Amino acid sequence: MTLRRALVLGVARSGEAARAALEERGVDVVVADRRLGNDEDVALLEGVDVLVKSPGVPGEAPLPAAARERGIPIWSEIELGARLLPNPLVGVTGTNGKTTTTELLGAIFRTAGYAVEVAGNVGRPLTSLRPEPAAWIVCELSSFQLEDVHELRPRVAMLLNLEPDHLDRHGTFERYRDAKLRLFARQGPGDVAVVPRGFGPVPGDGTRVEFAAEDSLPAEPLIPGAHNRENAAAATAAARAAVGVPSISASTRPAMVAAAFVDNCCEMIAWRSATNGSVCCDSASPHGPWRRMRSRRIGSRRASTRRARE
């Protein structure tokens, strides 16, 4: 699809990145935002080829509603980035644990010697990336971002878990579930769909790979809790699907560490081999009974991130 003119609705972090990416490619960009007072001005749709919508804007808002009536495609910033970037992509979604697992996957790729970029709902817009051609992209994806994807085709798509959430936005659990499962819809032969063991069918034609907390791992998580081991199992399955078992062998890669700060809480998974020294780390998940768990953390790198809700 050749774009001549685009309307970017919502110009916070992801919207600004989308505008810059489009303008770099010679597209005429119009912006609309509540702060500009023009987020309900349907006249802005005149001559527009596509509306790129911030994940924070509901689909029932005036401009998206008018765009649908006129047959103008509505893309999320993720959809735009996926169309602009040819790099292989690992998409990570789920109700809980997305950021932890996304950062862990990024650390696994780096430790295994692969060029990788981490983006999406971790706070770094996909369209802000200018990756080298061979780099992998690990992208955290919220239901808000997945509502408006159409051609997104991850090489590896991963669902960590699924529980009712964001029903104020989606209305029903079924609509929330359907938004999450759009991640798999365009997958074809050669792609991999990573899901919890026993999870029902997912759309698309990716090869199904299942994981569970009791799976054998190349190294054990250093912080307790079945949810942490399940995140590690999911990351292991996705990394193996992407780059193969030898690349992430514990015998050749003695430590893999990923850190993510979510709502000012530290979620960390640290992996070690039998030959590596112990590491103490904080664990404070924003979900569940570990919210206030505190301990010492030694010798690991903090990577401050912020969720891209805008």
Backbone torsions as a table, in degrees:
resi	resn	phi	psi	omega
1	MET	NA	122.7	178.6
2	THR	-87.2	125.6	-179.0
3	LEU	-102.7	129.0	175.0
4	ARG	-109.0	-36.9	-176.7
5	ARG	-143.2	132.5	-178.6
6	ALA	-131.7	146.5	172.7
7	LEU	-107.5	121.6	176.6
8	VAL	-101.4	117.3	-178.2
9	LEU	-103.1	112.4	-175.6
10	GLY	97.0	106.0	-174.3
11	VAL	-116.0	46.6	165.9
12	ALA	-84.1	-147.6	-169.9
13	ARG	-59.2	-52.6	-177.0
14	SER	-69.7	-35.6	178.6
15	GLY	-66.4	-41.1	176.9
16	GLU	-63.1	-40.2	178.8
17	ALA	-65.3	-41.4	178.7
18	ALA	-63.2	-43.8	178.8
19	ARG	-60.2	-45.7	-179.2
20	ALA	-62.5	-42.4	-179.0
21	ALA	-64.4	-40.3	179.1
22	LEU	-68.0	-44.5	-179.1
23	GLU	-65.2	-34.2	175.6
24	GLU	-59.0	-28.1	-177.7
25	ARG	-99.0	14.6	173.4
26	GLY	81.2	14.8	179.7
27	VAL	-85.7	136.1	174.8
28	ASP	-75.8	121.6	-173.5
29	VAL	-114.8	130.3	171.0
30	VAL	-108.6	139.3	-179.1
31	VAL	-117.3	145.8	175.8
32	ALA	-135.3	140.5	-177.8
33	ASP	-159.9	148.7	178.3
34	ARG	-58.1	-36.2	-179.5
35	ARG	-68.5	-22.6	177.1
36	LEU	-88.0	-9.8	179.6
37	GLY	75.7	14.5	-176.8
38	ASN	-122.9	19.2	-175.1
39	ASP	-76.4	-1.0	175.0
40	GLU	-120.3	12.1	-176.4
41	ASP	-86.0	95.2	-176.3
42	VAL	-68.5	-15.1	177.0
43	ALA	-64.2	-22.0	178.4
44	LEU	-65.7	-15.9	-179.2
45	LEU	-79.0	-8.4	-177.9
46	GLU	-61.5	122.5	177.8
47	GLY	75.6	8.7	-177.0
48	VAL	-84.9	136.1	177.4
49	ASP	-88.0	-27.7	-177.6
50	VAL	-156.2	148.2	171.9
51	LEU	-109.0	120.5	176.3
52	VAL	-99.2	114.6	-168.4
53	LYS	-106.4	134.0	173.4
54	SER	-62.4	143.3	178.4
55	PRO	-62.8	-20.2	179.2
56	GLY	-79.1	-8.1	-178.6
57	VAL	-97.1	120.5	179.2
58	PRO	-68.0	153.7	-178.4
59	GLY	-65.9	-17.5	-179.4
60	GLU	-87.7	-1.5	179.0
61	ALA	-61.6	157.6	-172.6
62	PRO	-55.3	-47.1	-177.1
63	LEU	-67.5	-47.6	175.4
64	PRO	-60.3	-40.2	179.1
65	ALA	-61.5	-43.4	179.0
66	ALA	-68.2	-36.5	178.1
67	ALA	-62.4	-43.3	178.4
68	ARG	-62.1	-41.3	178.7
69	GLU	-60.3	-33.0	-178.0
70	ARG	-92.4	-0.1	179.6
71	GLY	76.1	20.8	178.6
72	ILE	-85.0	126.2	-179.7
73	PRO	-61.5	144.4	175.9
74	ILE	-115.6	120.7	179.6
75	TRP	-116.6	146.3	165.4
76	SER	-79.4	165.2	174.6
77	GLU	-59.5	-31.6	177.2
78	ILE	-65.2	-44.1	178.4
79	GLU	-60.8	-43.8	177.2
80	LEU	-59.7	-48.1	-179.8
81	GLY	-60.8	-40.3	-179.8
82	ALA	-64.6	-33.9	178.6
83	ARG	-75.4	-29.5	-177.5
84	LEU	-84.1	-29.5	-173.0
85	LEU	-105.5	125.4	-179.5
86	PRO	-85.0	-0.5	-173.0
87	ASN	-67.4	149.3	173.8
88	PRO	-65.1	140.3	-171.6
89	LEU	-128.3	136.6	169.7
90	VAL	-105.8	117.7	179.5
91	GLY	-99.6	130.4	-177.0
92	VAL	-119.8	121.9	175.0
93	THR	-138.2	175.7	-176.4
94	GLY	147.1	172.0	179.1
95	THR	-79.6	-43.5	-178.3
96	ASN	-128.4	151.0	171.7
97	GLY	86.3	5.7	-174.7
98	LYS	-63.5	-48.2	-175.0
99	THR	-67.0	-44.9	177.8
100	THR	-55.5	-48.4	-175.9
101	THR	-70.2	-36.8	177.3
102	THR	-62.5	-47.4	179.5
103	GLU	-65.8	-37.5	177.1
104	LEU	-62.4	-43.8	177.3
105	LEU	-61.3	-42.3	176.7
106	GLY	-58.2	-42.5	179.3
107	ALA	-65.9	-38.6	178.1
108	ILE	-61.9	-46.4	179.5
109	PHE	-60.7	-46.0	-179.4
110	ARG	-63.1	-44.7	-179.2
111	THR	-63.0	-33.3	179.6
112	ALA	-81.1	-0.4	174.7
113	GLY	90.9	16.3	179.8
114	TYR	-99.9	141.1	171.7
115	ALA	-68.5	133.6	-176.3
116	VAL	-150.0	147.5	172.3
117	GLU	-124.1	140.5	178.1
118	VAL	-111.7	130.2	-172.6
119	ALA	-152.5	-174.6	176.9
120	GLY	94.9	-135.6	-174.0
121	ASN	-71.2	-3.0	173.0
122	VAL	-70.8	-12.4	177.9
123	GLY	117.1	5.5	179.5
124	ARG	-121.8	109.3	-176.5
125	PRO	-59.3	142.4	178.7
126	LEU	-61.3	-37.9	-178.0
127	THR	-73.2	-8.3	177.0
128	SER	-82.8	-10.8	-176.2
129	LEU	-77.1	143.6	170.0
130	ARG	-130.2	66.9	-169.8
131	PRO	-77.9	157.3	171.1
132	GLU	-66.7	154.2	-170.8
133	PRO	-57.6	-34.4	-175.1
134	ALA	-88.6	-2.6	-174.6
135	ALA	-70.8	143.0	169.2
136	TRP	-82.8	152.3	172.7
137	ILE	-119.4	126.4	173.0
138	VAL	-106.7	120.3	-168.5
139	CYS	-125.8	118.2	173.3
140	GLU	-79.2	133.9	-172.3
141	LEU	-130.5	122.8	176.9
142	SER	-89.4	166.7	176.9
143	SER	-63.6	-33.2	178.9
144	PHE	-63.8	-38.8	179.8
145	GLN	-73.3	-30.8	-176.6
146	LEU	-83.3	-13.6	178.6
147	GLU	-55.7	-35.9	-171.4
148	ASP	-118.9	39.8	170.2
149	VAL	-101.8	146.4	-175.9
150	HIS	-134.3	-42.0	-178.3
151	GLU	-112.3	-0.2	179.2
152	LEU	-56.3	125.2	-179.8
153	ARG	-135.3	88.8	179.1
154	PRO	-67.9	140.4	172.1
155	ARG	-61.4	-39.8	174.5
156	VAL	-130.7	124.6	177.1
157	ALA	-115.1	132.8	-174.4
158	MET	-130.5	128.7	171.5
159	LEU	-109.7	120.4	-177.1
160	LEU	-81.4	-42.6	-176.5
161	ASN	-170.7	170.6	-179.1
162	LEU	-151.9	115.8	178.2
163	GLU	-137.2	157.1	179.7
164	PRO	-56.5	130.0	-179.6
165	ASP	-161.0	156.7	176.6
166	HIS	53.3	34.8	-178.6
167	LEU	-70.9	-18.5	174.1
168	ASP	-65.5	-27.3	178.7
169	ARG	-92.0	-46.8	-173.2
170	HIS	-87.7	-20.2	177.1
171	GLY	89.7	-49.7	179.8
172	THR	-135.9	159.2	175.8
173	PHE	-62.3	-35.7	-178.7
174	GLU	-62.2	-40.3	178.6
175	ARG	-70.4	-37.7	174.9
176	TYR	-61.8	-47.5	178.1
177	ARG	-59.0	-45.7	-177.9
178	ASP	-61.7	-37.7	177.6
179	ALA	-63.0	-44.7	179.2
180	LYS	-61.1	-43.6	-174.0
181	LEU	-75.4	-8.9	173.7
182	ARG	-60.0	-21.4	178.2
183	LEU	-56.4	-31.8	-174.4
184	PHE	-94.7	-11.7	-163.8
185	ALA	-62.0	-34.5	-175.5
186	ARG	-96.8	3.8	-179.6
187	GLN	-68.4	145.5	179.6
188	GLY	-131.5	-169.7	177.0
189	PRO	-55.9	136.3	-177.3
190	GLY	95.7	-16.0	175.1
191	ASP	-93.0	164.1	-176.5
192	VAL	-128.8	132.7	175.9
193	ALA	-108.5	114.5	-177.6
194	VAL	-102.9	121.6	-174.7
195	VAL	-139.0	160.0	175.8
196	PRO	-62.0	145.4	179.6
197	ARG	-59.0	129.4	179.6
198	GLY	87.8	-2.9	178.2
199	PHE	-67.0	149.2	-177.6
200	GLY	-68.2	-178.3	-178.9
201	PRO	-61.1	148.2	173.8
202	VAL	-120.5	155.2	179.9
203	PRO	-69.3	171.1	178.4
204	GLY	88.0	176.8	-176.2
205	ASP	-119.9	26.6	176.7
206	GLY	-71.9	154.2	175.6
207	THR	-70.8	126.8	-175.3
208	ARG	-81.1	130.1	173.8
209	VAL	-128.3	129.6	-177.7
210	GLU	-108.3	155.0	177.8
211	PHE	-138.0	161.5	175.5
212	ALA	-155.9	161.8	-176.6
213	ALA	-60.9	-27.4	-177.4
214	GLU	-88.2	6.2	179.3
215	ASP	-62.1	152.1	171.7
216	SER	-70.4	134.6	-177.4
217	LEU	-120.0	154.9	176.8
218	PRO	-66.6	-20.2	175.8
219	ALA	-163.2	156.8	-174.2
220	GLU	-90.6	142.0	171.7
221	PRO	-60.8	144.9	-176.8
222	LEU	-90.9	-7.3	177.3
223	ILE	-113.9	147.2	-171.6
224	PRO	-77.6	168.9	175.1
225	GLY	114.0	132.4	179.6
226	ALA	-61.3	-31.9	-179.0
227	HIS	-66.2	-35.3	178.3
228	ASN	-70.0	-38.8	178.3
229	ARG	-69.2	-35.2	177.5
230	GLU	-66.0	-42.1	175.2
231	ASN	-59.5	-42.6	179.0
232	ALA	-64.1	-40.8	178.0
233	ALA	-63.8	-40.0	178.6
234	ALA	-64.7	-45.6	179.0
235	ALA	-62.6	-40.7	177.8
236	THR	-60.4	-46.6	-179.6
237	ALA	-62.1	-41.8	-179.4
238	ALA	-67.9	-41.9	-180.0
239	ALA	-65.2	-40.3	177.7
240	ARG	-64.7	-39.6	178.4
241	ALA	-64.5	-35.4	-175.7
242	ALA	-79.9	-50.0	-169.9
243	VAL	-127.3	0.4	173.4
244	GLY	95.8	156.2	-175.5
245	VAL	-63.7	-46.8	-175.4
246	PRO	-58.0	-31.2	-176.3
247	SER	-67.6	-22.6	-178.3
248	ILE	-118.4	21.0	179.2
249	SER	-62.1	134.2	179.0
250	ALA	-63.9	-26.8	-178.1
251	SER	-70.9	-26.7	-179.9
252	THR	-104.1	-18.4	179.6
253	ARG	-125.4	89.9	-168.9
254	PRO	-66.3	-21.8	-178.7
255	ALA	-149.1	136.4	174.0
256	MET	-130.0	123.5	-175.0
257	VAL	-128.1	134.4	173.7
258	ALA	-133.8	134.3	178.3
259	ALA	-127.3	144.1	176.4
260	ALA	-145.6	134.9	176.3
261	PHE	-102.4	122.2	-176.4
262	VAL	-125.4	118.5	179.8
263	ASP	51.2	42.9	178.6
264	ASN	66.7	15.4	174.4
265	CYS	-110.3	145.3	178.9
266	CYS	-96.1	123.7	170.6
267	GLU	-112.4	125.6	-179.9
268	MET	-138.3	140.8	166.4
269	ILE	-122.3	125.2	177.7
270	ALA	-119.9	129.1	179.5
271	TRP	-109.1	148.0	176.2
272	ARG	-143.8	157.5	171.9
273	SER	-94.1	172.7	-178.6
274	ALA	-64.0	-21.0	-177.6
275	THR	-90.5	-6.7	-174.8
276	ASN	-95.5	151.8	178.8
277	GLY	-71.5	164.1	-178.1
278	SER	-74.9	153.7	177.8
279	VAL	-129.2	132.2	173.7
280	CYS	-100.8	139.7	-175.6
281	CYS	-147.3	153.5	174.6
282	ASP	-72.1	149.0	171.6
283	SER	-142.7	110.3	178.1
284	ALA	-140.6	89.5	-178.5
285	SER	-76.2	139.7	176.0
286	PRO	-74.9	-4.2	-179.6
287	HIS	-119.8	124.9	171.3
288	GLY	91.1	-169.7	-168.8
289	PRO	-75.0	-2.2	-178.2
290	TRP	-91.2	7.4	-173.2
291	ARG	-51.6	-39.7	-173.9
292	ARG	-111.2	14.5	176.8
293	MET	-65.5	131.7	-179.2
294	ARG	-135.1	141.3	172.7
295	SER	-156.4	-177.7	180.0
296	ARG	-82.8	156.6	177.8
297	ARG	-135.5	128.8	-173.3
298	ILE	-131.0	136.2	166.3
299	GLY	67.9	27.5	176.6
300	SER	-126.0	161.2	-175.0
301	ARG	-95.9	130.9	176.9
302	ARG	-90.9	137.5	176.5
303	ALA	-124.7	104.4	-176.0
304	SER	-77.5	127.7	178.6
305	THR	-134.2	167.2	179.5
306	ARG	-142.1	136.9	-177.2
307	ARG	-65.8	138.5	179.1
308	ALA	-89.8	84.1	178.1
309	ARG	-89.8	-3.4	-174.4
310	GLU	-101.3	NA	NA
